[in-house]
Amino acid sequence: MKVRKLTIEQEQQEKEEYFRSLSGEERLRMMRILNDRLRKPGVDYELRNKKVKVTRLS
């Protein structure tokens, strides 16, 4: 196993290149897995019939 020392920017760039090299289905699967891991149990993430405030970030 080869170990390389990378800066944060280099590591992020390699991750992005790897993600772009995947097929569309593999990208969707990976994003779905990540989204499921970040969801908290017991929280309703559905926005239907709810008031939503949109703010501008610029």
CHARMM internal coordinates of N, CA and C (Angstrom, degrees):
IC EDIT
DIST 1 N 1 CA 1.4436
DIST 1 CA 1 C 1.5311
ANGL 1 N 1 CA 1 C 108.84
DIST 1 C 2 N 1.3136
ANGL 1 CA 1 C 2 N 115.92
DIHE 1 N 1 CA 1 C 2 N 129.50
DIST 2 N 2 CA 1.4561
ANGL 1 C 2 N 2 CA 121.08
DIHE 1 CA 1 C 2 N 2 CA -178.05
DIST 2 CA 2 C 1.5330
ANGL 2 N 2 CA 2 C 109.13
DIHE 1 C 2 N 2 CA 2 C -100.00
DIST 2 C 3 N 1.3115
ANGL 2 CA 2 C 3 N 116.52
DIHE 2 N 2 CA 2 C 3 N 131.37
DIST 3 N 3 CA 1.4604
ANGL 2 C 3 N 3 CA 121.95
DIHE 2 CA 2 C 3 N 3 CA -179.37
DIST 3 CA 3 C 1.5239
ANGL 3 N 3 CA 3 C 108.64
DIHE 2 C 3 N 3 CA 3 C -108.61
DIST 3 C 4 N 1.3354
ANGL 3 CA 3 C 4 N 114.99
DIHE 3 N 3 CA 3 C 4 N 130.39
DIST 4 N 4 CA 1.4628
ANGL 3 C 4 N 4 CA 120.20
DIHE 3 CA 3 C 4 N 4 CA 178.43
DIST 4 CA 4 C 1.5244
ANGL 4 N 4 CA 4 C 109.25
DIHE 3 C 4 N 4 CA 4 C -122.05
DIST 4 C 5 N 1.3037
ANGL 4 CA 4 C 5 N 115.77
DIHE 4 N 4 CA 4 C 5 N 142.53
DIST 5 N 5 CA 1.4532
ANGL 4 C 5 N 5 CA 120.72
DIHE 4 CA 4 C 5 N 5 CA 177.04
DIST 5 CA 5 C 1.5245
ANGL 5 N 5 CA 5 C 107.78
DIHE 4 C 5 N 5 CA 5 C -94.89
DIST 5 C 6 N 1.3312
ANGL 5 CA 5 C 6 N 116.36
DIHE 5 N 5 CA 5 C 6 N 119.87
DIST 6 N 6 CA 1.4541
ANGL 5 C 6 N 6 CA 121.74
DIHE 5 CA 5 C 6 N 6 CA -177.38
DIST 6 CA 6 C 1.5213
ANGL 6 N 6 CA 6 C 110.40
DIHE 5 C 6 N 6 CA 6 C -121.03
DIST 6 C 7 N 1.3161
ANGL 6 CA 6 C 7 N 115.38
DIHE 6 N 6 CA 6 C 7 N 153.21
DIST 7 N 7 CA 1.4593
ANGL 6 C 7 N 7 CA 119.16
DIHE 6 CA 6 C 7 N 7 CA 170.68
DIST 7 CA 7 C 1.5234
ANGL 7 N 7 CA 7 C 107.63
DIHE 6 C 7 N 7 CA 7 C -79.43
DIST 7 C 8 N 1.3074
ANGL 7 CA 7 C 8 N 115.88
DIHE 7 N 7 CA 7 C 8 N 168.69
DIST 8 N 8 CA 1.4651
ANGL 7 C 8 N 8 CA 120.10
DIHE 7 CA 7 C 8 N 8 CA 179.95
DIST 8 CA 8 C 1.5224
ANGL 8 N 8 CA 8 C 110.27
DIHE 7 C 8 N 8 CA 8 C -61.89
DIST 8 C 9 N 1.3231
ANGL 8 CA 8 C 9 N 117.10
DIHE 8 N 8 CA 8 C 9 N -40.12
DIST 9 N 9 CA 1.4654
ANGL 8 C 9 N 9 CA 120.84
DIHE 8 CA 8 C 9 N 9 CA -179.53
DIST 9 CA 9 C 1.5288
ANGL 9 N 9 CA 9 C 111.45
DIHE 8 C 9 N 9 CA 9 C -65.40
DIST 9 C 10 N 1.3393
ANGL 9 CA 9 C 10 N 116.95
DIHE 9 N 9 CA 9 C 10 N -41.54
DIST 10 N 10 CA 1.4652
ANGL 9 C 10 N 10 CA 120.35
DIHE 9 CA 9 C 10 N 10 CA 178.93
DIST 10 CA 10 C 1.5272
ANGL 10 N 10 CA 10 C 110.67
DIHE 9 C 10 N 10 CA 10 C -64.72
DIST 10 C 11 N 1.3240
ANGL 10 CA 10 C 11 N 116.28
DIHE 10 N 10 CA 10 C 11 N -41.76
DIST 11 N 11 CA 1.4606
ANGL 10 C 11 N 11 CA 119.95
DIHE 10 CA 10 C 11 N 11 CA 179.51
DIST 11 CA 11 C 1.5240
ANGL 11 N 11 CA 11 C 110.75
DIHE 10 C 11 N 11 CA 11 C -63.55
DIST 11 C 12 N 1.3326
ANGL 11 CA 11 C 12 N 117.22
DIHE 11 N 11 CA 11 C 12 N -43.65
DIST 12 N 12 CA 1.4609
ANGL 11 C 12 N 12 CA 121.23
DIHE 11 CA 11 C 12 N 12 CA 178.74
DIST 12 CA 12 C 1.5292
ANGL 12 N 12 CA 12 C 110.78
DIHE 11 C 12 N 12 CA 12 C -63.11
DIST 12 C 13 N 1.3290
ANGL 12 CA 12 C 13 N 117.35
DIHE 12 N 12 CA 12 C 13 N -40.31
DIST 13 N 13 CA 1.4607
ANGL 12 C 13 N 13 CA 121.03
DIHE 12 CA 12 C 13 N 13 CA 179.80
DIST 13 CA 13 C 1.5312
ANGL 13 N 13 CA 13 C 110.69
DIHE 12 C 13 N 13 CA 13 C -64.23
DIST 13 C 14 N 1.3318
ANGL 13 CA 13 C 14 N 117.55
DIHE 13 N 13 CA 13 C 14 N -41.81
DIST 14 N 14 CA 1.4641
ANGL 13 C 14 N 14 CA 120.39
DIHE 13 CA 13 C 14 N 14 CA 178.48
DIST 14 CA 14 C 1.5223
ANGL 14 N 14 CA 14 C 111.31
DIHE 13 C 14 N 14 CA 14 C -64.44
DIST 14 C 15 N 1.3253
ANGL 14 CA 14 C 15 N 117.02
DIHE 14 N 14 CA 14 C 15 N -39.16
DIST 15 N 15 CA 1.4632
ANGL 14 C 15 N 15 CA 120.39
DIHE 14 CA 14 C 15 N 15 CA 178.04
DIST 15 CA 15 C 1.5213
ANGL 15 N 15 CA 15 C 110.74
DIHE 14 C 15 N 15 CA 15 C -63.86
DIST 15 C 16 N 1.3429
ANGL 15 CA 15 C 16 N 117.08
DIHE 15 N 15 CA 15 C 16 N -42.17
DIST 16 N 16 CA 1.4612
ANGL 15 C 16 N 16 CA 120.99
DIHE 15 CA 15 C 16 N 16 CA 179.03
DIST 16 CA 16 C 1.5239
ANGL 16 N 16 CA 16 C 111.31
DIHE 15 C 16 N 16 CA 16 C -65.13
DIST 16 C 17 N 1.3272
ANGL 16 CA 16 C 17 N 117.49
DIHE 16 N 16 CA 16 C 17 N -41.73
DIST 17 N 17 CA 1.4657
ANGL 16 C 17 N 17 CA 120.88
DIHE 16 CA 16 C 17 N 17 CA 178.41
DIST 17 CA 17 C 1.5229
ANGL 17 N 17 CA 17 C 110.88
DIHE 16 C 17 N 17 CA 17 C -62.87
DIST 17 C 18 N 1.3224
ANGL 17 CA 17 C 18 N 116.87
DIHE 17 N 17 CA 17 C 18 N -41.86
DIST 18 N 18 CA 1.4612
ANGL 17 C 18 N 18 CA 120.30
DIHE 17 CA 17 C 18 N 18 CA 178.30
DIST 18 CA 18 C 1.5239
ANGL 18 N 18 CA 18 C 110.19
DIHE 17 C 18 N 18 CA 18 C -63.59
DIST 18 C 19 N 1.3392
ANGL 18 CA 18 C 19 N 117.21
DIHE 18 N 18 CA 18 C 19 N -44.17
DIST 19 N 19 CA 1.4600
ANGL 18 C 19 N 19 CA 121.49
DIHE 18 CA 18 C 19 N 19 CA -178.89
DIST 19 CA 19 C 1.5233
ANGL 19 N 19 CA 19 C 110.77
DIHE 18 C 19 N 19 CA 19 C -62.04
DIST 19 C 20 N 1.3393
ANGL 19 CA 19 C 20 N 116.93
DIHE 19 N 19 CA 19 C 20 N -40.10
DIST 20 N 20 CA 1.4695
ANGL 19 C 20 N 20 CA 120.47
DIHE 19 CA 19 C 20 N 20 CA 179.11
DIST 20 CA 20 C 1.5229
ANGL 20 N 20 CA 20 C 112.30
DIHE 19 C 20 N 20 CA 20 C -69.83
DIST 20 C 21 N 1.3284
ANGL 20 CA 20 C 21 N 117.46
DIHE 20 N 20 CA 20 C 21 N -24.85
DIST 21 N 21 CA 1.4614
ANGL 20 C 21 N 21 CA 119.99
DIHE 20 CA 20 C 21 N 21 CA -179.19
DIST 21 CA 21 C 1.5316
ANGL 21 N 21 CA 21 C 112.25
DIHE 20 C 21 N 21 CA 21 C -77.00
DIST 21 C 22 N 1.3292
ANGL 21 CA 21 C 22 N 117.40
DIHE 21 N 21 CA 21 C 22 N -13.72
DIST 22 N 22 CA 1.4618
ANGL 21 C 22 N 22 CA 120.61
DIHE 21 CA 21 C 22 N 22 CA -179.33
DIST 22 CA 22 C 1.5213
ANGL 22 N 22 CA 22 C 110.57
DIHE 21 C 22 N 22 CA 22 C -77.51
DIST 22 C 23 N 1.3324
ANGL 22 CA 22 C 23 N 115.60
DIHE 22 N 22 CA 22 C 23 N 160.75
DIST 23 N 23 CA 1.4601
ANGL 22 C 23 N 23 CA 119.70
DIHE 22 CA 22 C 23 N 23 CA 175.47
DIST 23 CA 23 C 1.5290
ANGL 23 N 23 CA 23 C 108.96
DIHE 22 C 23 N 23 CA 23 C -75.90
DIST 23 C 24 N 1.3101
ANGL 23 CA 23 C 24 N 116.43
DIHE 23 N 23 CA 23 C 24 N 166.78
DIST 24 N 24 CA 1.4606
ANGL 23 C 24 N 24 CA 120.90
DIHE 23 CA 23 C 24 N 24 CA -178.85
DIST 24 CA 24 C 1.5158
ANGL 24 N 24 CA 24 C 113.00
DIHE 23 C 24 N 24 CA 24 C -59.77
DIST 24 C 25 N 1.3396
ANGL 24 CA 24 C 25 N 117.07
DIHE 24 N 24 CA 24 C 25 N -40.70
DIST 25 N 25 CA 1.4649
ANGL 24 C 25 N 25 CA 120.29
DIHE 24 CA 24 C 25 N 25 CA -179.74
DIST 25 CA 25 C 1.5242
ANGL 25 N 25 CA 25 C 111.25
DIHE 24 C 25 N 25 CA 25 C -65.69
DIST 25 C 26 N 1.3319
ANGL 25 CA 25 C 26 N 116.70
DIHE 25 N 25 CA 25 C 26 N -40.12
DIST 26 N 26 CA 1.4649
ANGL 25 C 26 N 26 CA 119.82
DIHE 25 CA 25 C 26 N 26 CA 179.22
DIST 26 CA 26 C 1.5250
ANGL 26 N 26 CA 26 C 110.94
DIHE 25 C 26 N 26 CA 26 C -66.57
DIST 26 C 27 N 1.3398
ANGL 26 CA 26 C 27 N 117.04
DIHE 26 N 26 CA 26 C 27 N -37.97
DIST 27 N 27 CA 1.4687
ANGL 26 C 27 N 27 CA 120.26
DIHE 26 CA 26 C 27 N 27 CA 177.11
DIST 27 CA 27 C 1.5197
ANGL 27 N 27 CA 27 C 110.69
DIHE 26 C 27 N 27 CA 27 C -62.11
DIST 27 C 28 N 1.3311
ANGL 27 CA 27 C 28 N 116.17
DIHE 27 N 27 CA 27 C 28 N -46.97
DIST 28 N 28 CA 1.4634
ANGL 27 C 28 N 28 CA 119.91
DIHE 27 CA 27 C 28 N 28 CA 179.89
DIST 28 CA 28 C 1.5229
ANGL 28 N 28 CA 28 C 111.31
DIHE 27 C 28 N 28 CA 28 C -61.31
DIST 28 C 29 N 1.3231
ANGL 28 CA 28 C 29 N 117.01
DIHE 28 N 28 CA 28 C 29 N -40.97
DIST 29 N 29 CA 1.4664
ANGL 28 C 29 N 29 CA 120.80
DIHE 28 CA 28 C 29 N 29 CA 179.56
DIST 29 CA 29 C 1.5269
ANGL 29 N 29 CA 29 C 110.63
DIHE 28 C 29 N 29 CA 29 C -62.94
DIST 29 C 30 N 1.3300
ANGL 29 CA 29 C 30 N 116.66
DIHE 29 N 29 CA 29 C 30 N -44.19
DIST 30 N 30 CA 1.4654
ANGL 29 C 30 N 30 CA 119.99
DIHE 29 CA 29 C 30 N 30 CA 179.83
DIST 30 CA 30 C 1.5269
ANGL 30 N 30 CA 30 C 111.47
DIHE 29 C 30 N 30 CA 30 C -65.35
DIST 30 C 31 N 1.3320
ANGL 30 CA 30 C 31 N 117.47
DIHE 30 N 30 CA 30 C 31 N -41.62
DIST 31 N 31 CA 1.4582
ANGL 30 C 31 N 31 CA 120.15
DIHE 30 CA 30 C 31 N 31 CA 179.21
DIST 31 CA 31 C 1.5234
ANGL 31 N 31 CA 31 C 111.12
DIHE 30 C 31 N 31 CA 31 C -65.45
DIST 31 C 32 N 1.3439
ANGL 31 CA 31 C 32 N 116.51
DIHE 31 N 31 CA 31 C 32 N -37.52
DIST 32 N 32 CA 1.4679
ANGL 31 C 32 N 32 CA 120.41
DIHE 31 CA 31 C 32 N 32 CA 178.99
DIST 32 CA 32 C 1.5271
ANGL 32 N 32 CA 32 C 110.94
DIHE 31 C 32 N 32 CA 32 C -65.60
DIST 32 C 33 N 1.3332
ANGL 32 CA 32 C 33 N 117.15
DIHE 32 N 32 CA 32 C 33 N -41.94
DIST 33 N 33 CA 1.4635
ANGL 32 C 33 N 33 CA 120.98
DIHE 32 CA 32 C 33 N 33 CA 178.38
DIST 33 CA 33 C 1.5266
ANGL 33 N 33 CA 33 C 109.91
DIHE 32 C 33 N 33 CA 33 C -62.01
DIST 33 C 34 N 1.3286
ANGL 33 CA 33 C 34 N 117.46
DIHE 33 N 33 CA 33 C 34 N -44.74
DIST 34 N 34 CA 1.4615
ANGL 33 C 34 N 34 CA 121.35
DIHE 33 CA 33 C 34 N 34 CA 179.42
DIST 34 CA 34 C 1.5217
ANGL 34 N 34 CA 34 C 110.89
DIHE 33 C 34 N 34 CA 34 C -63.70
DIST 34 C 35 N 1.3201
ANGL 34 CA 34 C 35 N 116.84
DIHE 34 N 34 CA 34 C 35 N -42.64
DIST 35 N 35 CA 1.4607
ANGL 34 C 35 N 35 CA 121.01
DIHE 34 CA 34 C 35 N 35 CA 179.76
DIST 35 CA 35 C 1.5267
ANGL 35 N 35 CA 35 C 110.72
DIHE 34 C 35 N 35 CA 35 C -62.62
DIST 35 C 36 N 1.3235
ANGL 35 CA 35 C 36 N 117.32
DIHE 35 N 35 CA 35 C 36 N -41.30
DIST 36 N 36 CA 1.4628
ANGL 35 C 36 N 36 CA 120.89
DIHE 35 CA 35 C 36 N 36 CA 179.15
DIST 36 CA 36 C 1.5268
ANGL 36 N 36 CA 36 C 111.50
DIHE 35 C 36 N 36 CA 36 C -65.69
DIST 36 C 37 N 1.3103
ANGL 36 CA 36 C 37 N 117.44
DIHE 36 N 36 CA 36 C 37 N -35.32
DIST 37 N 37 CA 1.4709
ANGL 36 C 37 N 37 CA 120.78
DIHE 36 CA 36 C 37 N 37 CA 179.07
DIST 37 CA 37 C 1.5195
ANGL 37 N 37 CA 37 C 111.96
DIHE 36 C 37 N 37 CA 37 C -68.74
DIST 37 C 38 N 1.3350
ANGL 37 CA 37 C 38 N 117.28
DIHE 37 N 37 CA 37 C 38 N -32.40
DIST 38 N 38 CA 1.4588
ANGL 37 C 38 N 38 CA 120.94
DIHE 37 CA 37 C 38 N 38 CA -176.80
DIST 38 CA 38 C 1.5248
ANGL 38 N 38 CA 38 C 113.30
DIHE 37 C 38 N 38 CA 38 C -82.81
DIST 38 C 39 N 1.3255
ANGL 38 CA 38 C 39 N 117.68
DIHE 38 N 38 CA 38 C 39 N -14.80
DIST 39 N 39 CA 1.4640
ANGL 38 C 39 N 39 CA 120.22
DIHE 38 CA 38 C 39 N 39 CA -178.63
DIST 39 CA 39 C 1.5210
ANGL 39 N 39 CA 39 C 110.87
DIHE 38 C 39 N 39 CA 39 C -73.73
DIST 39 C 40 N 1.3208
ANGL 39 CA 39 C 40 N 115.58
DIHE 39 N 39 CA 39 C 40 N 139.10
DIST 40 N 40 CA 1.4556
ANGL 39 C 40 N 40 CA 121.05
DIHE 39 CA 39 C 40 N 40 CA 178.61
DIST 40 CA 40 C 1.5248
ANGL 40 N 40 CA 40 C 108.82
DIHE 39 C 40 N 40 CA 40 C -92.92
DIST 40 C 41 N 1.3306
ANGL 40 CA 40 C 41 N 117.94
DIHE 40 N 40 CA 40 C 41 N 140.05
DIST 41 N 41 CA 1.4661
ANGL 40 C 41 N 41 CA 119.70
DIHE 40 CA 40 C 41 N 41 CA 179.21
DIST 41 CA 41 C 1.5317
ANGL 41 N 41 CA 41 C 110.69
DIHE 40 C 41 N 41 CA 41 C -68.26
DIST 41 C 42 N 1.3123
ANGL 41 CA 41 C 42 N 115.76
DIHE 41 N 41 CA 41 C 42 N 141.91
DIST 42 N 42 CA 1.4576
ANGL 41 C 42 N 42 CA 120.79
DIHE 41 CA 41 C 42 N 42 CA 177.23
DIST 42 CA 42 C 1.5196
ANGL 42 N 42 CA 42 C 114.80
DIHE 41 C 42 N 42 CA 42 C 84.60
DIST 42 C 43 N 1.3228
ANGL 42 CA 42 C 43 N 118.76
DIHE 42 N 42 CA 42 C 43 N 2.62
DIST 43 N 43 CA 1.4612
ANGL 42 C 43 N 43 CA 121.70
DIHE 42 CA 42 C 43 N 43 CA 179.96
DIST 43 CA 43 C 1.5193
ANGL 43 N 43 CA 43 C 108.45
DIHE 42 C 43 N 43 CA 43 C -104.29
DIST 43 C 44 N 1.3408
ANGL 43 CA 43 C 44 N 115.99
DIHE 43 N 43 CA 43 C 44 N 130.41
DIST 44 N 44 CA 1.4619
ANGL 43 C 44 N 44 CA 121.14
DIHE 43 CA 43 C 44 N 44 CA 178.80
DIST 44 CA 44 C 1.5259
ANGL 44 N 44 CA 44 C 108.62
DIHE 43 C 44 N 44 CA 44 C -87.84
DIST 44 C 45 N 1.3225
ANGL 44 CA 44 C 45 N 116.62
DIHE 44 N 44 CA 44 C 45 N 113.85
DIST 45 N 45 CA 1.4615
ANGL 44 C 45 N 45 CA 121.39
DIHE 44 CA 44 C 45 N 45 CA -178.46
DIST 45 CA 45 C 1.5289
ANGL 45 N 45 CA 45 C 112.51
DIHE 44 C 45 N 45 CA 45 C -94.56
DIST 45 C 46 N 1.3097
ANGL 45 CA 45 C 46 N 117.94
DIHE 45 N 45 CA 45 C 46 N 3.11
DIST 46 N 46 CA 1.4585
ANGL 45 C 46 N 46 CA 122.28
DIHE 45 CA 45 C 46 N 46 CA -179.17
DIST 46 CA 46 C 1.5269
ANGL 46 N 46 CA 46 C 109.36
DIHE 45 C 46 N 46 CA 46 C -75.78
DIST 46 C 47 N 1.3204
ANGL 46 CA 46 C 47 N 118.43
DIHE 46 N 46 CA 46 C 47 N 131.00
DIST 47 N 47 CA 1.4576
ANGL 46 C 47 N 47 CA 122.57
DIHE 46 CA 46 C 47 N 47 CA -179.14
DIST 47 CA 47 C 1.5231
ANGL 47 N 47 CA 47 C 112.52
DIHE 46 C 47 N 47 CA 47 C -101.19
DIST 47 C 48 N 1.3113
ANGL 47 CA 47 C 48 N 117.93
DIHE 47 N 47 CA 47 C 48 N 1.06
DIST 48 N 48 CA 1.4554
ANGL 47 C 48 N 48 CA 121.34
DIHE 47 CA 47 C 48 N 48 CA -178.71
DIST 48 CA 48 C 1.5317
ANGL 48 N 48 CA 48 C 109.67
DIHE 47 C 48 N 48 CA 48 C -66.11
DIST 48 C 49 N 1.3393
ANGL 48 CA 48 C 49 N 116.79
DIHE 48 N 48 CA 48 C 49 N 135.18
DIST 49 N 49 CA 1.4682
ANGL 48 C 49 N 49 CA 124.49
DIHE 48 CA 48 C 49 N 49 CA 178.89
DIST 49 CA 49 C 1.5262
ANGL 49 N 49 CA 49 C 112.49
DIHE 48 C 49 N 49 CA 49 C 61.81
DIST 49 C 50 N 1.3166
ANGL 49 CA 49 C 50 N 118.11
DIHE 49 N 49 CA 49 C 50 N 29.18
DIST 50 N 50 CA 1.4575
ANGL 49 C 50 N 50 CA 121.63
DIHE 49 CA 49 C 50 N 50 CA 176.75
DIST 50 CA 50 C 1.5200
ANGL 50 N 50 CA 50 C 108.84
DIHE 49 C 50 N 50 CA 50 C -124.80
DIST 50 C 51 N 1.3182
ANGL 50 CA 50 C 51 N 115.82
DIHE 50 N 50 CA 50 C 51 N 152.77
DIST 51 N 51 CA 1.4625
ANGL 50 C 51 N 51 CA 120.24
DIHE 50 CA 50 C 51 N 51 CA 175.98
DIST 51 CA 51 C 1.5221
ANGL 51 N 51 CA 51 C 108.09
DIHE 50 C 51 N 51 CA 51 C -81.88
DIST 51 C 52 N 1.3126
ANGL 51 CA 51 C 52 N 115.69
DIHE 51 N 51 CA 51 C 52 N 132.08
DIST 52 N 52 CA 1.4586
ANGL 51 C 52 N 52 CA 121.21
DIHE 51 CA 51 C 52 N 52 CA -178.91
DIST 52 CA 52 C 1.5208
ANGL 52 N 52 CA 52 C 108.41
DIHE 51 C 52 N 52 CA 52 C -124.39
DIST 52 C 53 N 1.3245
ANGL 52 CA 52 C 53 N 116.18
DIHE 52 N 52 CA 52 C 53 N 131.19
DIST 53 N 53 CA 1.4603
ANGL 52 C 53 N 53 CA 121.05
DIHE 52 CA 52 C 53 N 53 CA 177.47
DIST 53 CA 53 C 1.5224
ANGL 53 N 53 CA 53 C 108.26
DIHE 52 C 53 N 53 CA 53 C -101.08
DIST 53 C 54 N 1.3174
ANGL 53 CA 53 C 54 N 115.97
DIHE 53 N 53 CA 53 C 54 N 124.13
DIST 54 N 54 CA 1.4574
ANGL 53 C 54 N 54 CA 121.46
DIHE 53 CA 53 C 54 N 54 CA -179.76
DIST 54 CA 54 C 1.5238
ANGL 54 N 54 CA 54 C 107.80
DIHE 53 C 54 N 54 CA 54 C -102.60
DIST 54 C 55 N 1.3340
ANGL 54 CA 54 C 55 N 115.68
DIHE 54 N 54 CA 54 C 55 N 126.78
DIST 55 N 55 CA 1.4617
ANGL 54 C 55 N 55 CA 120.01
DIHE 54 CA 54 C 55 N 55 CA 178.09
DIST 55 CA 55 C 1.5164
ANGL 55 N 55 CA 55 C 109.34
DIHE 54 C 55 N 55 CA 55 C -114.56
DIST 55 C 56 N 1.2972
ANGL 55 CA 55 C 56 N 114.93
DIHE 55 N 55 CA 55 C 56 N 154.91
DIST 56 N 56 CA 1.4557
ANGL 55 C 56 N 56 CA 120.90
DIHE 55 CA 55 C 56 N 56 CA -179.12
DIST 56 CA 56 C 1.5179
ANGL 56 N 56 CA 56 C 108.96
DIHE 55 C 56 N 56 CA 56 C -96.80
DIST 56 C 57 N 1.3179
ANGL 56 CA 56 C 57 N 117.65
DIHE 56 N 56 CA 56 C 57 N 134.87
DIST 57 N 57 CA 1.4498
ANGL 56 C 57 N 57 CA 121.61
DIHE 56 CA 56 C 57 N 57 CA -174.50
DIST 57 CA 57 C 1.5182
ANGL 57 N 57 CA 57 C 114.28
DIHE 56 C 57 N 57 CA 57 C -101.32
DIST 57 C 58 N 1.3183
ANGL 57 CA 57 C 58 N 118.45
DIHE 57 N 57 CA 57 C 58 N 13.47
DIST 58 N 58 CA 1.4672
ANGL 57 C 58 N 58 CA 118.16
DIHE 57 CA 57 C 58 N 58 CA -178.99
DIST 58 CA 58 C 1.4950
ANGL 58 N 58 CA 58 C 112.92
DIHE 57 C 58 N 58 CA 58 C -118.48
END
COOR INIT
IC SEED 1 N 1 CA 1 C
IC BUILD
